[in-house]
Amino acid sequence: MRKLALVLCLLAHPALAELEEARDLMDAGQFEAARAALWPAARSGNAEAEELIGVMYALGLGVEKDELRAFEWYLRAAMKGHPGAQSGVGWYYEVGIGLTAPDLVRAYMWYVLSAIGGDPDAAISQEEVAKKMSADQIEHAHKLIDDYRTWLYPFR
């Protein structure tokens, strides 16, 4: 019965079927085919597909490794509330890849938002980046968090 419900759900929501197919292709190491399967959903604004394409660019899976494009795909998904992408954006800000310099305030902000969204590792990242920050930086980050939280997570 559960399997039938999943099949019916996938038929009713083609984007879910594309994502499932893309994950299977990634698991099989068929990254170019996975990207092709993800592309329509990502271009339509699906945050999960956007995040997976970000992973592909970050790691060079089926595409040439490109940190700037990875960051942009993660950011698209993060702005839609995808916790994994939010953590990814936090990491890019923390280490400064693709940026002129690291930005610990924004790194902290994205880690906190990711934790609010349910990413189990984000709180650890938040604690680690906080060790590198001043009290003023953390206070500033919390002002930004308050701005984003009401938009991304209005009921949390």
N, C-alpha and C positions, 0 to 999 in steps of 0.2 A: 504494500500500500504506500509506503514512504517513497519507494522508487517511482511509482506512478505519479505521486504528487510532484516530485522533482521534475519528471519529464513534462508534465503539464505546465509547470512553472516556466521551464525553459522554452517551451513552445509559445507561451503567452508573452514572454519577454525575450526576444531574439538577442538582445545585447548580453543577457546572462549566458546564453548558449555560446556566443562568441567568446566571452571571457573564459568559460569552462574549457572550450576547445583550445584557446590560447594557452591556458595553464597546462593542459595536457601536452601540448606541443613543446612548451618550455621544459617540462619535466623530461621529455624525450630528447632534449637537446636540439630541437628543430626551431632555432630562434628566428630565422628569417620568416618561416611560415607563421610562427607565433606573432611576430610583429604585424604581418599582413592580416592576421585574424583580429588583432587588437585595434588596428588602425581605424576602422569605421566607428567603433565605439569611442575611441579617444577623440577623434575629430568631432564627434557629437557631444563631447563634454563629459563623458563617463569618467569619474574620478579614479575608479579602480584601474581602468585601462590606461589612463594617463600616468598613474603611479608605476604600473608595470613597464610602460615604455621608458619612463625615467630610469628604472632599474636597468633596463637593457642598455641605455646610453651610458649610465654610470659604470657598468661592468664590461661594456663592449660585447654584449651578447647579440650576435646577428647583425650588429651595426658597428661602425667605427666608434671606439670609446670617445665620448665628447662630454666633458664635465659641465660645460655651459648649457648644452641642450638637456642634459640630465636634470640640472637645477631647474630649468624652465618647466620641464614636464612635472617635476615634483611640486613646484610652486603652484601650477594650475590645479593639481589634485588637492594640495594643502588648503588652498583658498575655498575649496568645496567641502572641507571638513574631513578629509581622509587622514586618519591618525598616523599611518605609516609614512605617508608623504610628508606630513608635518614634522615628524622626527628626522626625515631625510633633509628637509630644508634647514632644520635646526643644526644638523651636523655640518652642512655646507657653510652656514653662518659661523659656526664655532671654529672651523679650521680655515675658513676664508677661501676655499677653492672656488674659482670663477668670480671672485669679488676682489676689490682692490685691497681689502684687509679683512681679518676676522671681525665679526660684530657680535660680541658676547651678549649684548642686550637682546638682540633679535634671536640669537640661538636659544637663550633661556626662554624667551617668549614662546617660540615654536615648540620647545620641549614641553612646556607647561600645557599648551593647547593640545598637544599630542596625548599627554597623560589624561587630560580631561576627556578626550575622545576615546580613551581606552587602550592606548598602546602600552603594553606591560613594561617595556624597557625605558620609556620616556622619563619616568621619575628618576631613574638612575642617572641618565644623561643630564637631567636638570640639576641633580645634586653635584655632579662632577663639574659642570660649567659654573655653578654658583661659587665653587671654591676659587675660581679665577677672577671673580667679580667684586667690585666695591659695593657697599651698602647703597650708595646713590644709584649705581647701575641697576641693582636689583629692584629698587623702588621705581625707577623709570620703566623697567620691564613690566612691572605689575600694572602700571598705568596703561601700557599697550595691551597687555593681556585682557584687562577689563574692557577695552574698546573692541577687541576681536571676539572675546568670549560671547558677548551679547549677540553678535552677528553670526558666529559659527555654531554656537551652542546655546540658543536662547532659553532652553529649558534645563540647563545644568548650572 
